[in-house]
Amino acid sequence: MINDMDWLNYHHLQYFWTVAKQGGLTKAADNLRLSPSTISTQIGRLEEALGHKLFERQGRKLVLTDAGHVVYRYAEEIFLLGREIFESLRDQPAKRPLKVHVGIAEVFPKLLAKKFLMPVLRLSDGVQLICHENRSDRLLAELSIHNLDVVLTDTPVGSSVKVRAYNHLLGESDILLFAVDSLARKCRRNFPASLQAAPFLLPAEGTALRGLLTTWFDVHEIRPRIVGEFEDSALLKVFGQQGLGVFAAPAIIRKEIEMQYGVREFGLVEGQKERFYAISVEKRLKHPAVVAIAEAAKNNAAAPS
């Protein structure tokens, strides 16, 4: 038997959703034609029922907590369904697009993510693509509670990760080195010895690409001058665009990198390949949009670089 406390008060949920949407109690009160104190009290009752704080105060602002973000997403879905009920009764049935929530690891090359994700938007039924960027461990936590459909990353899930998930190899690529034209010309001469003390932009410690580069440096006894380390692959390339150092990227997106960032490829990280994975809670991919991502990856990255 369901306890009374297990029933969600949708008026309270609407007050919470409106405050989150409007960005504060005052605007929400104007919208709902209620006093701010009344709304605050009702949200307090919702928090009590759920057993979690949904907002925290930062200065004069109300900011969603982690639990608040989860509840907000559900509220969005609930009120969207409510609007569709009215539309369907007006003989105007609303066709909801298929949604796919994709987690993209900060270290995952964004130009490569675009290559893999573009076919999703071309599916005949229409798909709403929702991208979430974060550290891999945080994305895997969201995947484990089904807030994400798939995570794109450069590192497979290992046995030490306490998340039941499956690795799907999307493909692999040679690794190339890039720099602005003047630096590329200098480094191309007597490569790879030319990289000794050369300015270098590295991905963050613990990333797959960082490990591959470190191994390659050791094999060739090269010690570049580390100018910066980055968790975000796109930010790293922006610094490279400014001529601040050499950076590495997959060969599969060489043309896109050269065009977007105005840099030139000048060398191959021989003997090292970067791999890319889709992580899912399914052993066999079923979501049509996720299947489309895997197919696009096979076409783009599975072939030798």
N, C-alpha and C positions, 0 to 999 in steps of 0.2 A: 504494500500500500504506500502511495506517495504522500509524504508529509507536506503540510501546508507551506513550509519554508522552501520546499523544492520547486514551487511555482514562481516563475519570474513575473514581477510586476512591470508590465510593459510601459506604463506611464512613467515609472522611475527610469526605465531604460531610455525613454524618449528624452527626458530631462537631461540625463547624462550625455546622450548623443548630441543634443542641441548645444550644450555647453562646450563640448569638444569641437563641434563644427564651427560655432561662432567665435570660439577662442576666449570665452570668459563669461562670468555670471551675468554681468550687466546687459550685454548684447543678447544673451539667451533669454533673459527676463523680458526684454522688449519684444522679442520674437514670440515668446509663449504667453505674453501678457500676464505674467505672474511676478511676484516680488522675488528679488535675489535670495532672500532668506528662506522663502518657501522652496525654491529650487534646491538650495543647499541642503535643506533638511531632507528632501526626498532622495537626493543623491546619497546622503549619509545612510539612509535606510537600504538603498541598493547595495552599498559597500558592506553594510552589516550582513545582508542576506547572502552575498557572494563570499564574504570572509576575506576580502582584499581591498586595499585602498586603491582607488581608481585615479585620483589626482594627488599631486603634491605641489605645494606652493613654492615658487622660486621668485623671490621679490614680490611684485604685485601680480605676477602671472600664475595661472593654474596650468600645470604641465601633466600630461598623461604619464602614469607609471607603466611598468611593463605589463601588469595585469590590465591596466586601462587600455593599452593598445590592443590587446587580445579582445576585450569586450567591445571596443569600438568597431573592430572588423566584423564581429558577429552582428552588431547593431546595424551596420551598413547593409548587410545581407538581409536582415529581417525587415527593415523598412523599405528596401528595394522590392522585396516580395509583396509587401503590403500595397505598394503603388501598383504593382502588376495585377493584383486582384481587381482593383478598380478598373484598370485598363481592359482586362479580359471581360469584365461584365459590361463594358461599353462596346463590346464586339470589336475591340481593337487589341487583339492578343499581342502581348509583347514577347518577342523572341529574345531570350537572354543569350548573350554570347557565351561560348565556352571560355572559361577562365583558366589560365595556367599561371601559377605562382612559381617563378624561377629565382633561385638564390644564386648569385654570382659572387664567387670569392674575390676579395679585393685584389689578389695577385693574378687573377685570370685576365688575360689580355682582352680589353674591351672591344677591340676591332675584331677579334676572333669570336667573341660572344655574339657580336652583330651578325657575323657570317652564319653562325649556327642558329640564331633566333629568327632571322628574316623569313625563312620558309614557313614558320609558324603563322605569321600574319597573312600568308597567302593561302591558307587552308580554305577550302570552298565554303565551309559552314561558318566561317568568321570566328576569330578567337581574340579574346582580350588578354594581352600579354602584360603581366605584372612582375616587374623585376625588383629584387631586393639585393642590395650589395652590403656585404659585411665580411667579417673574418670567417674562415671555414668552420671553426668550432661552433660559433654562434648560429651559423646557417644550418649545421647538422642538428643542433638542438631544436630549431624551428621545424626541420624536416621530420624529426622524431615525433612531434605532436601534430603532424599533418598540416602545418601552416604553410608548407611549401610542397610543391609537387616534385621538384628535382633541384639538385645543386650542381652547378658547374664549377669544377676546381681542377687544379693541376696535381693533386695528391689523392691517392686512393684511401678509402677508410681502412685503417688497420685494426688489428685485434684489440689494441689498447683503448680504442674509442668505444664507449659504452652506449652505442646507438646501433640498433639493428637496421642495417642498411646494406645495399648492394652496389658494387662498383661496375660501371659499364664503360669500358674503354672506348672513347670517341675517336681516337687516332693519335698520331705522334708527328713531330716535325723536327727538322734540323733547327739549330739555333744559329742565328746570325748576329753580327755586331754592327751597330749603327752609330753615326755621329754626324754633326754638321760637316759641310763639305771640306772646310779647311782642316779640321781635326781628322776627318776620315782619310784625306790625302796623306797626312803625316803618319797616321797609324798603318796605312796600307804598305808603306815601305818597311821592309824587313819584318813583316808580320810572322809570328805573333810576338817576337821579341820586342817589337816597338811599343807594346803595351806596358813594359816595365816603367813604373812611376807615372803612367798616363792617367789622366783624370777619369774616374769610372763611377757610374751610378748603378748601385746594386739593389736587387729586391731584398726584402727584409729577411733576417735570419729565420731559419725553419721552413722556408719555402723551397719547393722542388727545384726551381731554376737557380736559386742561390747555391744549393748543394752541387748542382751540375757545374756551375761556373767555378766554384771553389776547387772541385776535383780537377778541372781543366787547368786552372792556374797552377796547381801543385805539380801536375804532370809536366808542364812546360817551365816550371820554376819562375813564374811571373808574379810580381807583386805590384799591382797597379795602385795608384793613389785614390783611395775611396773618398769621394766627394760627398756622397749622400746615400742613404738607405731608405727604401720606400715600401710601405705595405700596399699602396695603391699603384697599380701598374700604369694607369693613365697619367698620374701626376709625375711619375718617374720620366715618362716620355716627354712631358712638357718641359722638364728641366733639361733633358737632352736636346730639345728643340732650341733652347736658349744657348746652346754651345757649352754647357757646363760640364759635359763629360760624355764618355762612351756608354752605350747601354745595349743589352741583349734582348732579342725578341724572336719569336718563332718565324721560320722562313716562309710559312704558309701565308703570312700577312705582310710580306716584304713590300709589295707595291702600295698597299694601303698606308703603311707606316711612312714610306718615303713621300707619298703624296700629301698626307695630312700634317706631318711634322717637319717637312722640308729637310730631311736628313738623308744620308746615303749609306748603303750597306757596304762594308769594306772587308769583312772577314767571316769565316766559318768557324764555329766552335766544334772542331772536328772530334768525332767519336762520342758526342753527347747529343741526345735527343730529348725533347720535352714532350711529355704525354699529357693528355687531357681526358677528364672523366666526367661522366654524369653519375651522380649519386642519387639513388632512389630507395624507397622502402619496399619496392617491388623487385622480386628476382627477375621477373619478365616485365618489360615496359608495356603499359596498357593505355595510359592517357594518350589520346591521338596527337596532342601537341608535343608531348615528350618524345613520342615515336618520331615525329617530324624533325625534332632537334637531332636525334640520333642518326636519322637518315641523312640530314644535311651535313653532319659531321663526317659521315663515311665518305660522302662525295667530295668534301673539302680537305679532310686531314688524314684519312686512312692511307691514301696513296703516298709513296715515298716522296720526300721534299726534293 
